[in-house]
Amino acid sequence: MTAETPASPQTIQHWLQQGALTAAEEAISARLAHNPEEAEAWLLQGQLKSRQQQNDQALAAFEYALCLQPDLHAAHAELASLCRSAGQLALALKHLSAARAFAPVNSTEQRQYTQTLIEVSLDSGELSEASLHLKNLLQMAPDAADSYWLCGRVMAALGQNQAAEAAFLQSLHLQPDQVAVRLDLTCFYLQHRAWLQATQVLSPLQKLTLTAQQQARWLTLQGCCDFWQGELPSARERWRQALAEHFSLQTLTHLCLGLPLVSQSPADAMQWQSVLEEGLDLLQQQAQAPPAEQIPWEQVPAPWLTQTRLTLGSWLERHCTTPALPARQPEAPYRLGIVVDHLLRPGLADSLKQLLETQPAEHALQIFYLQQITLPDLLSPWQHQFQMLPQMAPAMIQQLAQAQLDVLAYWDLTPLLYAAAVARPAHLQVLLPEASPVSSGLQRMDLVLSAPAESVYWDQAPERALALTDLRFPLVDLPEAAANSAPTSPRQKRELRQSLGLPRLRRVYGLLAEPQHWLPDIDPFLKGLLEQEPQALLVALPLRGSVLHTHLQQRHAQSLGAQASRVRWLPAQTPTDSLIKALDGLIALPWAADGWQSFQALQSGVPLLTWEQTDPQPAARWLQACGLPVAESQEALLKVLKQTNSDQHTPRRVMLKADQIARNIHNMIYTEWLQKTEL
């Protein structure tokens, strides 16, 4: 090969694939010197710069190649890849569509572009576009394993679970060694709580050669399978190995969320602390790493990033400040500041505004949880970073009320009161008079504002978590027909909650929005609400730390007990279906014997758990997985069985302590997060 005859594009492409970048760069320079207007040479130049991590120069080279030859489908495909990596999914779809249109009909390239179009459409939430491209792919390659794989992904996104599972399995039948298909099918099974099937699908991957990223994802999913089967030590070890293979924020979230809360045992506290310290070290390394090595937050899908910030950020904040952690306590606030500043703070207010403005109904739970995290965060040492939040609070209340978000309309109104209190400090004494002690032990709202965040937020975690996960909510004032059949579809649930809860939300919002009504009307309003609707007690309970006064509780405790016995609950959807199942019939709260104690327990967020249990072993293992000693777990089960034998008409039930309930609530939160997050 002489200087007059530069290397061919095929030879240069081979060098690029083999990693011989120096030889490729010299050959590309020679071709461009020979013909500066050669589009294919500029395409190769862009591919070289892309492999050298010089994305700006690669982008310019690809764009110039298209200026010289607009129908160069490979350049469109390369631009789509860069746009996809940068999170510009709409632009990526545009270039992929052009690449597919310019590629030869029924060629391998056209089929590959169609597959990528389906993946990017799914990433951007364009399900109709994904379905259309899937139809084209099935026409080109109806019996290909990749076609069945992508068909399974599209069907799963559309909620057609049986078709999705069948497509995934057919893809594996055609090519059993497909790593991506096995990982996606495992995610599908985990989201539907099919732990055994998920484990079976993952097992063959142990014998395959995986990349570091695939190995990390396999370890993460295997840890999820172990976790939901009660094997917590194994799950934690797999997640740690996954982080060592490939740092992933999702894996770290599993590691932090997928463990029980700190128990009273010093050994358990130290064990949790070691895991937490490891997570903090990893996040601190990310915060201090060079820009090229940091997680590209701008490339992460916004809904997933928002949810991950909420779950991981709040969890770290809770456990970095708990007194149960004995060591390194003085350093914890500083380390937490680094982590939260890097992970939680950036874009927090922007995320809230974006969710409110774009998809208020779809992201109601995220908005709700975001509000709970940001408002108590005002109590933290970094209060100066939230100077704009008090000005946002009235707008938040107004937007949430006008959007008629049923989850807020029906369940927990406490964040609205907190928002109003922060926005209007002059009315704090109205919300919590000095002469009215409350169950939390905080007698004035100004004391609340100066207390640690966990005093305000985490003593109410159970009912807030229930509202967040939407796993249980009371059905009040139901017609007889509705009481016999629980609503199943999202539309039925939404209509039911709107019919039951919106009038109360409008009345509460009216009081908050018009300050002149607060002083004379807030207490009569609550009294009238409970007198007219006794079963609304469960709706008013989240207000206990603000406006539900002690004299009101004592006055109505006994009269409300009889009415509360008619409250029905929807089934509690928990990870172990064999342990806690749907309630069948009325739940009679034990008001007769110890009504006031039951009232206080209910106020503290201790719900009533029931289950139909034939085999005590899964139940014992579940309680043990939640952090309870084996003996205590078996003792609780024996009490349940004795109660059942003594009264056949009473559902099997057990009242767990508040900290034990919190562990169950934690796992409910983790289940909801797992279902909504692509692993």
Wavefront OBJ file of the C-alpha trace (Angstrom):
o trace
v 0.000 0.000 0.000
v 1.495 3.311 -1.094
v 0.834 6.870 -0.109
v -1.045 7.374 -3.367
v -3.523 4.597 -2.519
v -4.853 5.025 1.030
v -6.308 2.074 2.887
v -9.823 1.079 1.895
v -12.803 1.900 4.140
v -13.253 -1.819 4.827
v -9.672 -2.094 6.071
v -10.060 0.978 8.276
v -13.315 -0.397 9.654
v -11.518 -3.638 10.515
v -8.783 -1.700 12.347
v -11.397 0.209 14.334
v -13.096 -3.021 15.363
v -9.763 -4.538 16.402
v -8.815 -1.450 18.440
v -5.913 -0.423 16.193
v -6.832 3.230 16.547
v -3.420 4.652 15.608
v -3.310 2.859 12.262
v -6.936 3.762 11.618
v -6.299 7.431 12.414
v -3.353 7.601 10.002
v -5.356 5.932 7.238
v -8.364 8.215 7.757
v -6.138 11.299 7.642
v -4.638 10.022 4.397
v -8.070 9.497 2.824
v -9.260 12.958 3.885
v -6.062 14.523 2.529
v -6.658 12.705 -0.733
v -10.360 13.693 -0.906
v -11.683 16.133 1.734
v -15.238 15.728 0.407
v -15.475 11.952 0.897
v -18.524 11.301 3.082
v -17.443 7.779 4.026
v -14.083 9.067 5.260
v -15.851 11.558 7.513
v -18.063 8.707 8.769
v -14.921 6.759 9.703
v -13.503 9.894 11.327
v -16.616 10.153 13.501
v -16.388 6.494 14.486
v -12.733 6.981 15.443
v -13.496 10.029 17.597
v -16.397 8.186 19.212
v -14.092 5.340 20.234
v -11.650 7.928 21.592
v -14.476 9.375 23.768
v -14.338 12.677 21.858
v -18.068 12.887 21.310
v -18.189 16.538 20.230
v -15.730 15.914 17.398
v -17.538 12.692 16.504
v -20.842 14.538 16.307
v -19.348 17.182 14.015
v -17.835 14.514 11.751
v -21.114 12.607 11.408
v -23.054 15.790 10.675
v -20.543 16.825 8.003
v -20.780 13.359 6.452
v -24.547 13.830 6.169
v -24.059 17.255 4.618
v -21.972 15.585 1.928
v -24.294 12.570 1.554
v -27.729 12.972 3.216
v -28.757 9.358 2.530
v -25.757 7.824 4.314
v -27.723 5.551 6.655
v -24.683 4.548 8.734
v -24.074 8.196 9.677
v -27.709 8.560 10.758
v -27.323 5.430 12.897
v -24.132 6.731 14.534
v -25.785 10.073 15.284
v -28.746 8.232 16.803
v -26.369 6.315 19.063
v -24.747 9.536 20.291
v -28.135 11.173 20.868
v -29.367 8.130 22.764
v -26.301 8.172 25.011
v -26.917 11.864 25.703
v -30.553 11.226 26.617
v -31.893 12.987 23.498
v -34.328 10.212 22.657
v -36.558 12.220 20.311
v -33.571 13.172 18.146
v -32.318 9.585 18.293
v -35.684 8.343 16.991
v -35.521 10.873 14.147
v -32.086 9.705 12.983
v -32.972 6.029 13.386
v -36.060 6.492 11.253
v -33.913 8.131 8.581
v -31.334 5.339 8.787
v -34.048 2.730 8.360
v -35.555 4.589 5.408
v -32.204 4.919 3.579
v -31.002 1.371 4.304
v -31.519 -1.297 1.615
v -34.927 -2.955 1.859
v -34.974 -6.133 3.981
v -31.253 -5.823 4.608
v -29.502 -6.739 7.822
v -28.947 -3.049 8.525
v -32.637 -2.198 8.117
v -33.591 -4.979 10.499
v -31.000 -3.804 13.028
v -32.247 -0.218 12.824
v -35.820 -1.416 13.365
v -34.778 -3.304 16.492
v -33.048 -0.219 17.852
v -36.122 1.870 17.023
v -38.207 -0.443 19.207
v -35.757 -0.182 22.107
v -35.531 3.619 21.966
v -39.316 3.929 21.615
v -39.723 1.844 24.771
v -37.122 3.957 26.581
v -38.984 7.144 25.663
v -42.410 5.729 26.544
v -43.685 5.833 22.942
v -45.574 2.537 23.114
v -47.619 3.149 19.974
v -44.422 3.795 18.006
v -42.823 0.701 19.510
v -45.834 -1.394 18.476
v -45.673 -0.035 14.922
v -41.964 -0.791 14.586
v -42.527 -4.239 16.091
v -45.070 -4.966 13.371
v -42.476 -4.045 10.742
v -39.852 -6.212 12.429
v -42.163 -9.225 12.529
v -42.796 -8.806 8.813
v -39.055 -8.853 8.105
v -38.051 -11.608 10.567
v -41.135 -13.350 11.985
v -39.270 -16.330 13.438
v -36.102 -14.670 14.733
v -35.194 -14.912 18.403
v -34.599 -11.161 18.615
v -38.075 -10.517 17.217
v -39.667 -12.599 19.969
v -37.493 -10.880 22.580
v -38.544 -7.386 21.530
v -42.130 -8.580 21.187
v -41.955 -9.652 24.836
v -40.657 -6.250 25.894
v -43.401 -4.412 24.012
v -46.146 -6.703 25.318
v -44.873 -6.273 28.881
v -44.912 -2.492 28.484
v -48.494 -2.695 27.199
v -49.546 -4.807 30.192
v -50.205 -7.963 28.153
v -48.357 -10.198 30.573
v -49.273 -13.609 29.181
v -48.241 -12.630 25.661
v -45.029 -11.090 27.002
v -44.051 -14.215 28.923
v -44.818 -16.453 25.935
v -42.689 -14.274 23.640
v -39.732 -14.241 26.046
v -39.882 -18.021 26.450
v -40.097 -18.582 22.693
v -37.030 -16.393 22.203
v -35.117 -18.482 24.741
v -36.361 -21.660 23.081
v -34.811 -20.514 19.804
v -31.568 -19.250 21.405
v -31.123 -20.408 25.025
v -27.862 -18.476 25.518
v -29.286 -14.977 24.993
v -28.108 -13.014 28.023
v -30.283 -9.934 27.451
v -33.439 -12.023 27.094
v -32.786 -13.914 30.320
v -32.140 -10.692 32.206
v -35.307 -9.048 30.855
v -37.417 -12.131 31.581
v -36.024 -12.203 35.122
v -37.070 -8.570 35.598
v -40.510 -9.478 34.283
v -40.871 -12.335 36.776
v -39.588 -10.219 39.670
v -42.098 -7.483 38.919
v -44.861 -10.092 39.120
v -43.423 -11.740 42.257
v -42.658 -15.036 40.531
v -39.488 -15.631 42.539
v -39.019 -19.300 41.614
v -39.351 -18.692 37.875
v -36.950 -15.745 38.097
v -34.347 -17.927 39.795
v -34.747 -20.672 37.196
v -34.288 -18.232 34.313
v -31.133 -16.749 35.871
v -29.418 -20.032 36.738
v -27.990 -20.854 33.257
v -26.140 -17.521 33.160
v -23.614 -18.882 35.658
v -22.128 -20.996 32.852
v -21.913 -18.184 30.286
v -19.196 -15.600 29.731
v -20.617 -12.189 30.624
v -19.321 -8.665 30.290
v -18.711 -6.710 33.489
v -22.001 -4.855 33.072
v -23.938 -8.061 32.362
v -22.278 -9.769 35.325
v -23.252 -6.865 37.585
v -26.842 -6.966 36.384
v -26.988 -10.745 36.848
v -25.688 -10.422 40.415
v -28.192 -7.642 41.117
v -31.144 -9.712 39.914
v -29.907 -12.824 41.697
v -29.721 -10.746 44.862
v -33.340 -9.694 44.332
v -34.384 -13.342 44.043
v -32.500 -14.183 47.237
v -33.979 -11.194 49.047
v -37.600 -12.062 48.329
v -36.986 -15.672 49.369
v -35.691 -14.554 52.758
v -31.967 -15.031 52.050
v -30.812 -11.578 53.133
v -27.088 -12.315 53.707
v -26.816 -13.881 50.257
v -28.694 -10.969 48.678
v -26.448 -8.402 50.320
v -23.301 -10.239 49.235
v -24.468 -10.487 45.630
v -25.291 -6.778 45.524
v -21.853 -5.936 46.894
v -20.242 -8.118 44.226
v -22.355 -6.391 41.587
v -21.093 -2.994 42.721
v -17.525 -4.272 42.543
v -18.083 -5.484 38.971
v -19.811 -2.361 37.678
v -20.946 0.679 39.659
v -24.669 1.116 39.200
v -26.915 3.481 41.085
v -29.722 0.945 40.751
v -27.620 -1.766 42.384
v -26.647 0.617 45.170
v -30.323 1.426 45.682
v -31.031 -2.287 46.023
v -28.235 -2.564 48.561
v -29.568 0.322 50.646
v -33.286 -0.433 50.353
v -33.143 -4.201 50.241
v -32.256 -4.671 53.886
v -34.369 -4.561 57.054
v -34.425 -1.524 59.262
v -31.989 -1.256 62.131
v -33.300 -3.370 64.984
v -32.604 -3.084 68.678
v -29.737 -5.557 68.383
v -26.296 -3.859 68.467
v -24.976 -6.534 66.105
v -27.694 -5.776 63.565
v -27.035 -2.069 63.935
v -23.342 -2.545 63.243
v -24.123 -4.820 60.301
v -26.414 -2.218 58.790
v -23.871 0.493 59.444
v -21.181 -1.374 57.518
v -23.469 -1.628 54.504
v -24.459 2.004 54.770
v -20.867 3.168 55.139
v -19.954 1.213 52.025
v -22.767 2.885 50.112
v -21.705 6.298 51.377
v -18.111 5.649 50.338
v -19.205 4.706 46.835
v -21.374 7.784 46.481
v -18.653 10.011 47.898
v -16.209 8.562 45.379
v -18.691 9.395 42.641
v -19.035 12.941 43.951
v -15.266 13.477 43.950
v -14.437 11.537 40.781
v -13.284 13.303 37.615
v -16.175 14.360 35.391
v -15.432 11.607 32.874
v -15.846 8.926 35.583
v -18.982 10.274 37.233
v -22.440 8.929 36.574
v -23.903 10.940 33.663
v -27.044 12.040 35.491
v -28.315 13.956 32.456
v -28.429 10.684 30.506
v -30.598 8.873 33.045
v -34.365 8.892 32.314
v -35.960 11.629 34.405
v -38.749 9.581 36.079
v -36.335 6.854 37.170
v -33.771 9.361 38.406
v -36.390 11.270 40.380
v -37.693 8.113 42.024
v -34.179 6.893 42.810
v -33.222 10.241 44.324
v -36.277 10.073 46.529
v -35.882 6.526 47.757
v -32.114 6.457 48.186
v -31.782 10.025 49.413
v -34.476 9.730 52.058
v -33.215 6.342 53.183
v -29.672 7.593 53.603
v -30.909 10.634 55.494
v -32.943 8.485 57.852
v -30.158 6.085 58.752
v -27.252 8.515 58.846
v -28.907 10.425 61.668
v -30.464 7.615 63.697
v -29.121 7.163 67.246
v -28.992 3.403 66.618
v -25.706 3.810 64.746
v -23.002 4.066 67.420
v -19.838 4.779 65.405
v -18.708 7.690 63.211
v -21.727 9.677 64.294
v -19.988 13.093 64.362
v -18.810 12.601 60.797
v -22.168 11.390 59.489
v -23.732 14.821 58.806
v -20.714 15.906 56.779
v -20.640 12.691 54.766
v -24.372 12.837 54.327
v -24.058 16.391 53.081
v -21.685 15.271 50.330
v -23.996 12.456 49.292
v -27.237 14.405 49.378
v -25.720 17.445 47.700
v -24.534 15.186 44.884
v -27.520 12.872 44.601
v -30.615 14.495 46.030
v -30.163 18.240 45.813
v -29.438 18.796 42.098
v -32.637 19.294 40.197
v -34.911 18.571 43.153
v -37.130 21.611 42.757
v -36.925 21.313 38.974
v -38.057 17.701 39.197
v -41.044 18.727 41.293
v -41.993 21.494 38.884
v -41.562 19.208 35.894
v -43.708 16.480 37.379
v -46.423 18.936 38.369
v -46.476 20.631 34.988
v -46.252 17.590 32.723
v -47.788 14.503 34.279
v -49.462 15.359 37.597
v -51.756 12.339 37.646
v -49.233 9.731 36.510
v -46.589 10.919 38.970
v -48.879 11.686 41.897
v -47.017 9.297 44.190
v -43.622 10.736 43.274
v -44.905 14.266 43.850
v -46.377 13.188 47.155
v -43.155 11.553 48.305
v -41.018 14.402 46.998
v -43.072 16.850 49.021
v -42.603 14.748 52.155
v -38.839 14.660 51.706
v -38.278 18.301 50.859
v -40.434 19.801 53.597
v -38.845 17.963 56.549
v -35.508 18.640 54.892
v -36.016 22.297 55.797
v -35.167 21.219 59.321
v -31.722 19.977 58.283
v -28.391 21.861 58.544
v -28.638 22.697 54.823
v -31.752 24.843 55.170
v -30.185 27.691 53.184
v -30.288 25.579 50.039
v -34.089 25.621 50.106
v -34.766 29.337 50.319
v -37.204 29.083 47.426
v -39.284 26.243 48.880
v -41.538 28.334 51.168
v -42.532 30.394 48.153
v -43.355 27.186 46.282
v -45.516 25.728 49.050
v -48.755 27.656 48.311
v -48.403 26.882 44.620
v -47.885 23.216 45.455
v -51.062 23.119 47.505
v -53.053 24.864 44.820
v -51.760 22.688 41.979
v -52.229 19.454 43.873
v -55.770 20.365 44.857
v -56.769 21.614 41.430
v -55.360 18.480 39.799
v -57.678 16.441 42.074
v -55.026 13.858 42.769
v -57.000 11.069 44.306
v -54.110 9.699 46.351
v -53.851 13.014 48.184
v -57.584 13.547 48.229
v -58.172 10.372 50.119
v -55.248 9.559 52.332
v -52.647 11.795 53.900
v -53.137 15.565 54.107
v -50.229 16.152 56.471
v -47.813 17.412 53.771
v -50.352 20.061 52.806
v -50.443 21.299 56.373
v -46.651 21.259 56.557
v -46.430 23.207 53.313
v -48.930 25.749 54.588
v -47.072 26.010 57.900
v -43.755 26.660 56.188
v -45.306 29.224 53.864
v -47.195 31.040 56.636
v -45.105 30.984 59.843
v -47.488 33.462 61.482
v -50.160 30.796 61.678
v -48.086 28.082 63.350
v -49.837 28.468 66.692
v -53.184 28.029 64.987
v -52.110 24.665 63.664
v -50.820 23.498 67.024
v -51.981 25.522 70.057
v -49.663 25.653 73.034
v -52.226 24.141 75.403
v -52.897 21.083 73.230
v -50.325 18.326 73.741
v -50.263 15.736 70.971
v -49.302 12.077 70.862
v -45.910 12.761 69.282
v -44.836 14.732 72.346
v -44.296 17.930 70.359
v -46.382 20.751 71.802
v -45.716 23.608 69.399
v -45.106 23.773 65.691
v -42.115 26.022 66.230
v -40.576 23.177 68.246
v -41.286 20.910 65.314
v -39.439 23.274 63.017
v -36.378 23.169 65.261
v -36.478 19.429 65.969
v -34.599 16.721 64.038
v -36.252 15.774 60.795
v -36.968 12.224 61.916
v -39.126 13.529 64.792
v -41.502 15.051 62.270
v -41.302 12.679 59.375
v -40.325 9.227 60.491
v -42.703 8.774 63.399
v -45.413 8.958 60.726
v -43.637 6.679 58.265
v -46.118 3.761 58.338
v -49.207 5.583 57.187
v -47.171 7.739 54.803
v -45.602 4.632 53.335
v -49.019 3.074 52.907
v -50.169 6.174 51.078
v -47.031 6.152 48.952
v -47.257 2.537 47.866
v -51.033 2.560 47.413
v -51.112 -0.970 48.797
v -53.942 -0.438 51.301
v -56.540 2.224 51.841
v -59.832 2.208 53.761
v -63.129 2.073 51.943
v -65.700 4.154 53.783
v -69.374 4.876 53.162
v -69.535 2.151 50.531
v -72.807 0.963 49.030
v -73.568 -2.657 49.789
v -72.736 -3.773 46.249
v -69.367 -2.034 46.308
v -68.555 -3.476 49.729
v -68.829 -7.015 48.394
v -66.426 -6.547 45.496
v -63.275 -4.475 45.796
v -62.408 -2.292 42.787
v -59.707 -3.817 40.637
v -59.035 -1.545 37.687
v -57.170 1.775 38.097
v -60.212 3.584 36.755
v -62.510 2.024 39.376
v -60.079 2.888 42.149
v -59.711 6.455 40.896
v -63.471 6.976 40.625
v -64.026 5.483 44.073
v -61.398 7.671 45.729
v -62.596 10.777 43.973
v -66.181 10.183 45.058
v -65.121 9.557 48.657
v -62.202 11.889 49.198
v -62.405 14.985 47.034
v -65.120 16.782 49.018
v -62.986 16.513 52.146
v -59.897 17.719 50.301
v -61.751 20.743 48.970
v -62.927 21.629 52.461
v -59.443 21.295 53.950
v -57.902 23.170 51.039
v -60.402 25.980 51.514
v -59.238 26.398 55.102
v -55.574 26.363 54.119
v -55.981 28.732 51.196
v -57.916 31.337 53.195
v -55.950 32.200 56.353
v -58.806 34.195 57.866
v -60.705 30.926 58.294
v -57.990 29.136 60.198
v -58.427 30.484 63.699
v -62.226 30.281 64.049
v -62.924 27.296 61.813
v -60.159 24.708 61.889
v -61.195 23.047 65.136
v -64.970 23.166 64.458
v -64.286 21.780 61.006
v -62.574 18.686 62.382
v -65.254 18.204 65.012
v -67.974 18.495 62.412
v -66.147 16.179 60.069
v -65.899 13.441 62.671
v -69.435 13.937 63.954
v -70.977 13.841 60.486
v -68.693 11.129 59.123
v -67.465 8.980 62.024
v -65.650 6.609 59.695
v -63.575 9.532 58.426
v -61.377 8.957 61.477
v -58.868 7.100 59.319
v -58.753 10.032 56.927
v -58.231 12.531 59.742
v -55.594 10.495 61.604
v -52.630 11.818 59.581
v -53.505 15.262 60.923
v -52.883 14.121 64.495
v -49.646 16.047 64.957
v -51.192 19.311 63.834
v -54.872 19.869 64.531
v -56.460 16.732 66.020
v -56.442 17.818 69.676
v -56.318 15.602 72.725
v -59.721 16.665 74.060
v -61.242 15.847 70.675
v -59.681 12.391 70.737
v -60.988 11.627 74.225
v -64.434 12.948 73.435
v -64.941 10.847 70.343
v -62.815 7.765 71.046
v -65.575 5.478 72.318
v -68.305 6.682 69.936
v -66.011 6.288 66.953
v -64.985 2.794 67.986
v -68.297 1.247 67.025
v -68.267 3.018 63.669
v -64.658 2.101 62.948
v -65.502 -1.593 63.227
v -67.329 -1.310 59.901
v -64.258 -0.109 58.029
v -63.151 -2.484 55.291
v -59.655 -2.748 53.858
v -58.506 -3.736 50.425
v -56.088 -6.672 50.231
v -52.537 -5.915 51.298
v -50.336 -6.736 48.319
v -47.095 -7.944 49.870
v -44.180 -9.852 48.376
v -45.179 -13.136 50.081
v -48.698 -13.961 48.969
v -48.755 -17.114 51.113
v -48.181 -15.040 54.249
v -50.540 -12.066 54.079
v -53.648 -12.506 51.963
v -56.800 -10.581 51.260
v -59.228 -9.873 54.074
v -62.565 -11.624 53.668
v -65.220 -9.938 55.777
v -65.189 -7.157 58.315
v -62.259 -6.407 60.593
v -63.490 -5.788 64.115
v -61.042 -3.512 65.861
v -60.664 -4.450 69.544
v -62.197 -1.285 70.940
v -64.328 -2.922 73.610
v -61.520 -4.141 75.870
v -58.921 -1.438 75.444
v -60.390 1.224 73.211
v -58.030 4.027 74.147
v -54.933 1.859 73.697
v -56.216 0.740 70.304
v -56.864 4.346 69.364
v -53.321 5.305 70.298
v -51.915 2.304 68.432
v -53.880 3.229 65.346
v -52.705 6.819 65.731
v -49.114 5.617 65.830
v -49.572 4.075 62.425
v -49.770 0.448 63.557
v -52.074 -1.217 61.017
v -53.805 -4.542 61.468
v -52.232 -7.354 59.476
v -54.170 -10.524 58.765
v -53.305 -13.669 56.901
v -54.605 -17.113 56.117
v -51.727 -19.336 57.091
v -51.570 -23.094 56.638
v -47.809 -23.567 56.781
v -46.014 -21.570 59.511
v -42.559 -21.947 57.951
v -42.899 -19.270 55.222
v -44.389 -16.908 57.783
v -41.588 -17.545 60.254
v -38.991 -17.058 57.542
v -40.654 -13.805 56.455
v -40.753 -12.405 59.982
v -37.147 -13.428 60.439
v -36.257 -11.725 57.150
v -37.860 -8.579 58.512
v -35.328 -8.610 61.323
v -37.154 -10.488 64.085
v -35.464 -13.237 66.092
v -36.613 -16.755 65.286
v -38.097 -17.337 68.730
v -40.097 -14.115 68.632
v -41.330 -14.919 65.127
v -42.574 -18.352 66.142
v -44.140 -16.939 69.297
v -46.112 -14.425 67.241
v -47.305 -17.184 64.940
v -48.418 -19.327 67.879
v -50.476 -16.427 69.206
v -52.168 -16.106 65.842
v -52.986 -19.809 65.732
v -54.346 -19.749 69.292
v -56.594 -16.798 68.485
v -57.873 -18.626 65.444
v -58.627 -21.807 67.375
v -60.447 -19.914 70.114
v -62.767 -18.051 67.766
v -63.483 -19.478 64.348
v -65.413 -16.349 63.361
v -62.464 -14.012 63.914
v -59.935 -13.625 61.088
v -56.425 -14.695 61.953
v -54.620 -11.551 62.908
v -51.667 -10.247 64.815
v -50.798 -6.750 66.005
v -47.096 -6.214 65.565
v -45.118 -3.547 67.319
v -44.486 -0.274 65.547
v -40.887 -1.089 64.655
v -41.907 -4.488 63.286
v -44.634 -2.882 61.221
v -42.065 -0.441 59.883
v -40.049 -3.347 58.512
v -43.059 -4.638 56.642
v -43.800 -1.148 55.355
v -40.193 -0.875 54.193
v -40.559 -4.026 52.135
v -43.815 -2.723 50.662
v -41.988 0.422 49.554
v -39.229 -1.690 48.044
v -41.786 -3.813 46.160
v -43.422 -0.726 44.667
v -40.037 0.684 43.701
v -39.057 -2.631 42.095
v -42.231 -2.734 40.029
v -41.771 0.795 38.672
v -38.032 0.672 38.030
v -36.329 -1.000 35.099
v -33.520 -3.014 36.627
l 1 2 3 4 5 6 7 8 9 10 11 12 13 14 15 16 17 18 19 20 21 22 23 24 25 26 27 28 29 30 31 32 33 34 35 36 37 38 39 40 41 42 43 44 45 46 47 48 49 50 51 52 53 54 55 56 57 58 59 60 61 62 63 64 65 66 67 68 69 70 71 72 73 74 75 76 77 78 79 80 81 82 83 84 85 86 87 88 89 90 91 92 93 94 95 96 97 98 99 100 101 102 103 104 105 106 107 108 109 110 111 112 113 114 115 116 117 118 119 120 121 122 123 124 125 126 127 128 129 130 131 132 133 134 135 136 137 138 139 140 141 142 143 144 145 146 147 148 149 150 151 152 153 154 155 156 157 158 159 160 161 162 163 164 165 166 167 168 169 170 171 172 173 174 175 176 177 178 179 180 181 182 183 184 185 186 187 188 189 190 191 192 193 194 195 196 197 198 199 200 201 202 203 204 205 206 207 208 209 210 211 212 213 214 215 216 217 218 219 220 221 222 223 224 225 226 227 228 229 230 231 232 233 234 235 236 237 238 239 240 241 242 243 244 245 246 247 248 249 250 251 252 253 254 255 256 257 258 259 260 261 262 263 264 265 266 267 268 269 270 271 272 273 274 275 276 277 278 279 280 281 282 283 284 285 286 287 288 289 290 291 292 293 294 295 296 297 298 299 300 301 302 303 304 305 306 307 308 309 310 311 312 313 314 315 316 317 318 319 320 321 322 323 324 325 326 327 328 329 330 331 332 333 334 335 336 337 338 339 340 341 342 343 344 345 346 347 348 349 350 351 352 353 354 355 356 357 358 359 360 361 362 363 364 365 366 367 368 369 370 371 372 373 374 375 376 377 378 379 380 381 382 383 384 385 386 387 388 389 390 391 392 393 394 395 396 397 398 399 400 401 402 403 404 405 406 407 408 409 410 411 412 413 414 415 416 417 418 419 420 421 422 423 424 425 426 427 428 429 430 431 432 433 434 435 436 437 438 439 440 441 442 443 444 445 446 447 448 449 450 451 452 453 454 455 456 457 458 459 460 461 462 463 464 465 466 467 468 469 470 471 472 473 474 475 476 477 478 479 480 481 482 483 484 485 486 487 488 489 490 491 492 493 494 495 496 497 498 499 500 501 502 503 504 505 506 507 508 509 510 511 512 513 514 515 516 517 518 519 520 521 522 523 524 525 526 527 528 529 530 531 532 533 534 535 536 537 538 539 540 541 542 543 544 545 546 547 548 549 550 551 552 553 554 555 556 557 558 559 560 561 562 563 564 565 566 567 568 569 570 571 572 573 574 575 576 577 578 579 580 581 582 583 584 585 586 587 588 589 590 591 592 593 594 595 596 597 598 599 600 601 602 603 604 605 606 607 608 609 610 611 612 613 614 615 616 617 618 619 620 621 622 623 624 625 626 627 628 629 630 631 632 633 634 635 636 637 638 639 640 641 642 643 644 645 646 647 648 649 650 651 652 653 654 655 656 657 658 659 660 661 662 663 664 665 666 667 668 669 670 671 672 673 674 675 676 677 678 679
